[in-house]
Amino acid sequence: MRNVWVVAANTFREAVRDRVLYNLVFFALLMMGAAILVGQISIGIEQSVIISLGLSAISIIGIFIAVFIGVGLVSKEMDKRTLYALLAKPVERWQFLTGKFAGLAMTLTVNTVAMTVGLYLALWTVKHPLAGSDWNLLLAVYLILLKLVLIVALAMLFSCFTSPFLAILFTLGIYIAGLFAGELRTMQAVNLSSGAMGMFRAVSYALPNFENFNVMGVVAHGRPVPLALVGQSTAYAILYGAIVLAGAALIFSRRNLK
């Protein structure tokens, strides 16, 4: 695991030096500042507005980082020809991919923590002291982070066998489709045959169900997040992410890099 950690640390350092990340975090904090203004206009629902806009900013900015930087983790190394020098050392391809994944996951965690602090500051400005129910935000942010890490795994999978542009399109397409995975399982259509319905149901189980990680409405209205949901979502993200990374490692190990 030493090789994985070295690659992860280098990936984290490169991401931290990337000015794009600072711009995205600044934009997210700016959105939270705007949430304060909107909340003051929306009398009686200030807390709900700030939480909704803040969590939306964390999710949207995180998706941009996960998709665009995640897709470039492999392709950028190939374009710079640094991948070949790295793989010439005693570093296996699966170690390279796992390290890149871990490095970006660390970057997402740091950025998410920074934006969460900004959200709590925005909430404290309008409403202080903070109530006990406000700490449910941490569970919502944790689920968002799980979603982002899963998106990184998908982005790396597609980047292993296609161009960066197509990998971005595929990743975003899977993400959008995954938002409706639960609806595909319960969809009832009169004009569809039983075979077509079975196909839709099978596709829904193959897609990552990103709706499992969305508790924004629950937290915004001050209701508690079920701990059972947090546990199930954690297990789901670990299992699905491991399968995706294993597939990416298998594809990347068979790819001709010459």
C-alpha positions in Angstrom: 0.0 0.0 0.0 3.0 2.3 0.2 2.9 2.9 -3.6 -0.8 3.7 -3.4 -0.1 6.2 -0.6 2.7 7.9 -2.6 0.5 8.3 -5.7 -2.4 9.6 -3.5 -0.2 12.1 -1.8 1.2 13.4 -5.0 -2.3 13.7 -6.5 -3.5 15.6 -3.5 -0.6 18.0 -3.7 -1.2 18.6 -7.4 -4.9 19.2 -6.8 -4.2 21.7 -4.0 -1.9 23.7 -6.2 -4.6 23.8 -8.9 -6.1 27.3 -8.8 -9.4 26.0 -10.3 -10.2 24.4 -7.0 -9.8 27.7 -5.1 -12.0 29.4 -7.6 -14.7 26.8 -7.2 -14.6 26.9 -3.4 -14.7 30.7 -3.5 -17.7 30.5 -5.7 -19.4 28.1 -3.3 -18.7 30.4 -0.4 -20.1 33.3 -2.4 -23.3 31.4 -3.0 -23.6 30.8 0.7 -23.1 34.5 1.3 -25.9 35.1 -1.2 -28.0 32.6 0.7 -27.8 34.9 3.8 -29.2 37.8 1.8 -32.0 35.6 0.3 -32.7 34.2 3.7 -33.2 37.7 5.2 -35.7 38.5 2.4 -37.5 35.2 2.9 -39.0 36.0 6.3 -39.7 32.9 8.4 -37.8 30.4 6.2 -34.3 31.9 6.5 -32.8 28.6 7.9 -34.4 26.5 5.2 -33.2 28.7 2.4 -29.7 28.9 3.7 -29.4 25.1 4.2 -30.9 24.3 0.8 -28.7 26.8 -1.1 -25.6 25.8 0.9 -26.0 22.1 0.4 -26.8 22.6 -3.3 -23.6 24.6 -3.7 -21.5 21.9 -2.0 -23.1 19.2 -4.2 -22.8 21.1 -7.5 -19.2 22.3 -7.0 -18.2 18.9 -5.8 -19.7 17.3 -8.9 -17.7 19.6 -11.1 -14.5 18.7 -9.3 -15.3 15.0 -9.3 -16.1 14.8 -13.0 -13.7 17.2 -14.6 -10.7 16.5 -12.5 -11.5 12.8 -12.1 -11.6 12.3 -15.9 -8.2 14.1 -16.2 -6.4 12.0 -13.6 -5.4 9.4 -16.1 -5.5 11.3 -19.4 -3.4 14.2 -18.1 -0.6 11.8 -16.9 -0.6 10.2 -20.4 -0.5 13.5 -22.2 2.5 14.7 -20.1 4.2 11.3 -20.6 4.7 11.1 -16.8 2.6 7.9 -16.6 5.2 5.9 -18.5 8.0 6.9 -16.2 5.9 6.1 -13.2 4.8 2.7 -14.4 8.5 1.9 -15.2 9.1 1.9 -11.5 7.7 -0.9 -9.2 4.2 0.5 -9.4 1.4 -1.7 -10.6 -1.4 -0.1 -12.7 -4.1 -0.9 -10.1 -1.9 0.9 -7.5 -1.7 3.9 -9.8 -5.5 4.0 -10.2 -6.2 3.4 -6.6 -3.7 6.1 -5.6 -5.2 8.6 -8.0 -8.7 7.8 -6.7 -7.6 8.2 -3.0 -5.8 11.5 -3.8 -8.9 13.1 -5.4 -11.1 11.7 -2.6 -8.9 13.5 -0.1 -9.1 16.7 -2.1 -12.9 16.4 -2.2 -13.0 15.9 1.5 -10.9 19.0 2.2 -12.9 21.1 -0.1 -16.2 19.8 1.3 -15.0 20.5 4.8 -14.1 24.1 3.8 -17.5 24.7 2.2 -19.3 23.1 5.2 -17.5 25.5 7.6 -18.7 28.3 5.3 -22.3 27.0 5.4 -22.2 26.9 9.2 -20.9 30.4 9.4 -23.7 31.6 7.1 -26.2 29.8 9.3 -24.7 31.2 12.5 -24.9 34.7 11.1 -28.6 34.5 10.6 -29.4 32.2 13.6 -27.2 32.0 16.6 -26.7 30.1 18.7 -27.0 27.0 16.6 -29.6 24.4 17.7 -28.9 20.7 18.2 -30.9 19.9 15.0 -28.4 22.0 12.9 -25.8 19.3 13.4 -27.9 17.1 11.1 -26.1 19.1 8.4 -23.0 17.0 8.9 -24.9 13.8 8.0 -26.2 15.5 4.8 -22.7 16.7 3.9 -21.3 13.2 4.6 -23.8 11.6 2.2 -23.0 14.2 -0.4 -19.3 13.3 0.0 -20.1 9.6 -0.5 -21.9 10.6 -3.8 -19.0 12.6 -5.0 -16.5 9.8 -4.3 -18.7 7.4 -6.3 -18.8 9.9 -9.2 -15.0 10.0 -9.1 -14.9 6.2 -9.5 -17.2 6.4 -12.5 -15.1 9.2 -14.0 -12.0 7.2 -13.7 -13.7 4.1 -15.2 -14.7 5.9 -18.3 -11.4 7.7 -18.6 -9.6 4.3 -18.8 -11.0 3.4 -22.2 -12.3 6.6 -23.9 -11.4 10.2 -24.6 -11.7 12.8 -21.9 -14.7 14.5 -23.6 -16.7 11.3 -23.9 -15.7 10.3 -20.4 -17.2 13.5 -19.1 -20.4 12.9 -21.1 -20.7 9.3 -20.0 -20.1 10.2 -16.3 -22.7 13.1 -16.3 -25.1 10.8 -18.2 -24.8 8.0 -15.6 -25.2 10.6 -12.8 -28.4 12.0 -14.3 -29.8 8.5 -15.0 -28.8 7.5 -11.5 -31.0 10.2 -10.0 -34.0 8.4 -11.5 -32.9 4.8 -10.8 -35.5 4.4 -8.0 -38.3 5.6 -10.3 -37.4 3.1 -13.0 -37.9 0.3 -10.5 -41.5 1.4 -9.7 -42.4 2.8 -13.1 -45.8 1.6 -14.4 -46.5 2.0 -18.1 -49.5 0.6 -19.9 -48.0 0.6 -23.3 -44.8 -1.3 -22.3 -44.6 -5.1 -22.4 -43.5 -7.1 -19.4 -40.1 -7.7 -21.1 -39.5 -4.0 -21.5 -40.5 -3.4 -17.9 -38.1 -6.1 -16.8 -35.3 -4.5 -18.8 -36.0 -1.1 -17.2 -35.9 -2.7 -13.8 -32.6 -4.5 -14.5 -31.1 -1.3 -15.8 -32.2 0.6 -12.6 -30.4 -1.9 -10.4 -27.2 -1.6 -12.5 -27.3 2.2 -12.3 -25.9 3.8 -9.1 -28.9 5.1 -7.1 -27.8 8.6 -6.3 -31.1 9.5 -4.8 -30.1 7.5 -1.8 -27.6 10.2 -0.9 -30.1 13.1 -1.1 -31.5 14.2 2.3 -31.4 17.9 1.6 -35.2 18.3 2.0 -35.2 16.4 5.3 -32.4 18.5 6.8 -33.7 21.8 5.4 -37.0 21.3 7.3 -35.2 20.4 10.6 -36.1 16.7 10.5 -33.5 14.1 11.7 -31.7 11.9 9.2 -32.3 8.2 9.8 -29.0 6.6 10.9 -30.1 3.4 9.2 -30.1 5.3 5.9 -26.6 6.6 6.5 -25.3 3.1 7.2 -27.0 1.6 4.2 -25.8 4.4 1.9 -22.2 4.0 3.3 -22.2 0.3 2.6 -23.8 0.9 -0.9 -21.2 3.5 -1.8 -18.3 1.2 -0.7 -19.6 -1.8 -2.5 -20.5 -0.1 -5.7 -17.3 2.0 -5.7 -15.2 -1.1 -5.2 -16.8 -2.8 -8.1 -16.4 0.2 -10.4 -12.7 0.6 -9.4 -12.1 -3.1 -9.9 -13.6 -2.7 -13.4 -11.4 0.3 -14.1 -8.3 -1.5 -12.9 -9.1 -4.5 -15.1 -9.6 -2.3 -18.2 -6.5 -0.2 -17.5 -4.4 -3.3 -17.0 -5.3 -4.5 -20.5 -4.9 -1.1 -22.2 -2.0 -0.7 -24.6 -0.3 2.5 -23.5 2.2 2.6 -26.4 
